[in-house]
Amino acid sequence: MNIREIALPGIGQKYELVTKNNDKVVIVIHDDGRREVFHFDDDDHEESISCVVFNDIESRQIAGILGGMAYKPKALETIEVAFNDLIIEWYKVEFGSKVVNQTIGNSDIRNKYNVNVIAIMKKNTEKMLSPGPETVIEAGDTLVISGERQSLKKLILELLSRNAGGET
């Protein structure tokens, strides 16, 4: 997908994108917080066929939905959502990784990596929101973690992936 960014002095910012399916969408972010989303005719990318206007709060809610915060498609094993430097990522703990059968507290994830475990989706589909330090992490669990990108990468590399020094 190609995205073209255009400054609109006195108005805001414009983003033009054409999807893999040749759908053209234009998003205009106004300086006052409004967002306009235009959808164009498949046969004529100069002809707008619809427009929706969102306020700032609505836009952020839509972004969360599109970004997977409200519903994560089952086909995705990992996904990330970025808010400036804060990243929220879903990561499936690999078999043989160092953290398997360890508690969140004993793993010292928050202090050592500056990462928070927001939730755990257990492999038996049980959902644990705001898991405590006594919560045991098992292979196949999907962790919803937040932190800065480098911290998340370090945590994944050192504790969550199979190549993290656990048994293979």
C-alpha positions in Angstrom: 0.0 0.0 0.0 1.4 3.4 -1.0 0.7 6.3 1.4 1.3 9.9 0.2 1.5 12.6 2.9 0.7 16.2 2.0 0.9 19.2 4.3 -2.2 21.5 4.1 -1.0 24.8 5.5 -3.7 26.4 7.7 -5.8 23.2 7.5 -3.8 20.2 8.7 -2.4 17.1 7.0 -3.7 15.0 4.1 -3.0 11.3 3.5 -3.8 9.6 0.2 -3.5 5.8 0.0 -4.3 3.2 -2.5 -4.9 -0.3 -1.1 -3.8 -3.6 -2.6 -7.3 -4.0 -4.0 -6.9 -0.6 -5.8 -9.3 1.2 -3.4 -8.4 4.9 -2.9 -8.9 6.5 0.4 -8.0 10.1 1.5 -7.8 11.1 5.1 -7.7 14.8 6.1 -6.7 15.5 9.6 -7.7 19.1 10.5 -5.8 21.2 13.0 -9.0 21.4 15.0 -9.1 17.6 15.5 -11.7 16.7 12.9 -10.9 13.9 10.5 -12.5 13.5 7.1 -12.3 10.1 5.3 -13.0 10.1 1.6 -13.6 6.9 -0.4 -13.1 7.1 -4.2 -14.7 5.4 -7.2 -12.8 2.2 -8.2 -12.9 3.3 -11.9 -12.2 7.0 -11.3 -9.8 7.8 -8.5 -10.6 11.5 -8.9 -14.3 10.9 -8.1 -15.2 10.8 -4.4 -18.2 8.6 -3.7 -18.4 9.0 0.1 -17.2 11.0 3.0 -17.3 10.5 6.7 -16.4 13.1 9.3 -15.1 12.1 12.8 -14.3 14.2 15.8 -11.0 13.6 17.7 -12.5 11.1 20.2 -14.4 9.2 17.5 -11.2 9.0 15.4 -9.2 7.5 18.2 -12.0 4.9 18.9 -12.0 4.0 15.2 -8.2 3.8 15.2 -8.3 1.4 18.2 -10.8 -0.8 16.4 -8.8 -0.8 13.1 -5.6 -1.4 15.0 -7.0 -4.5 16.8 -7.4 -3.2 20.3 -11.1 -4.1 20.4 -10.9 -7.4 18.6 -7.8 -9.3 17.5 -8.3 -11.5 14.5 -7.5 -15.1 15.5 -5.1 -15.5 12.6 -2.7 -13.0 14.0 -0.1 -14.4 16.4 1.6 -11.0 17.0 0.4 -7.5 16.4 1.4 -4.1 17.7 -0.3 -0.8 18.2 1.8 2.3 18.6 1.0 5.5 20.6 4.1 7.7 20.1 6.8 5.8 22.0 4.4 3.4 23.8 3.7 0.1 22.0 1.0 -2.4 22.8 1.8 -5.8 21.4 0.3 -9.3 21.4 2.9 -12.0 21.5 2.5 -15.7 21.7 4.9 -17.3 24.1 6.9 -19.9 22.3 7.5 -23.5 23.6 11.0 -23.8 25.0 11.3 -20.1 25.9 12.9 -19.0 29.1 9.8 -17.6 30.7 7.7 -20.8 30.4 6.3 -22.0 33.8 7.7 -18.8 35.5 5.5 -16.3 37.3 5.4 -12.7 36.1 6.9 -11.6 39.4 9.8 -14.1 39.3 10.5 -13.1 35.7 10.9 -9.5 36.9 9.4 -8.3 33.6 8.4 -4.8 34.8 11.6 -3.9 36.6 14.1 -5.6 34.3 12.5 -4.7 31.0 10.3 -1.7 31.8 7.4 -3.6 30.2 3.9 -4.2 31.7 1.9 -7.4 31.1 -1.6 -6.0 30.5 -3.4 -9.2 29.9 -2.9 -12.9 29.2 -5.0 -15.0 26.8 -4.4 -18.5 28.0 -4.2 -21.3 25.5 -7.5 -22.7 26.9 -9.1 -19.3 25.8 -9.3 -18.1 29.4 -8.7 -14.3 29.5 -6.7 -12.8 32.4 -7.0 -9.0 32.6 -4.4 -7.3 34.8 -2.6 -10.5 35.8 -0.7 -10.3 39.1 2.9 -11.1 39.8 1.9 -14.6 40.9 0.4 -15.5 37.5 2.3 -18.3 35.7 3.2 -17.9 32.1 2.8 -21.0 30.0 3.9 -21.9 26.5 1.2 -21.0 24.0 -0.2 -18.1 26.1 -0.6 -14.8 24.3 0.7 -11.9 26.3 -0.6 -8.4 25.8 2.4 -6.3 26.7 3.2 -2.6 26.7 6.3 -0.6 26.7 8.8 1.1 24.4 9.7 -0.7 21.2 13.3 -1.5 22.2 12.1 -2.8 25.6 9.6 -5.1 24.0 12.1 -6.4 21.5 14.6 -7.1 24.3 11.9 -8.9 26.4 10.8 -11.0 23.4 14.4 -11.9 22.5 15.5 -12.7 26.0 12.4 -14.3 27.6 9.5 -15.0 25.2 11.0 -16.6 22.1 12.4 -20.1 21.8 15.9 -18.8 21.0 15.9 -16.9 24.3 18.1 -19.4 26.0 15.4 -21.8 27.1 15.3 -25.5 26.1 14.9 -26.3 22.5 
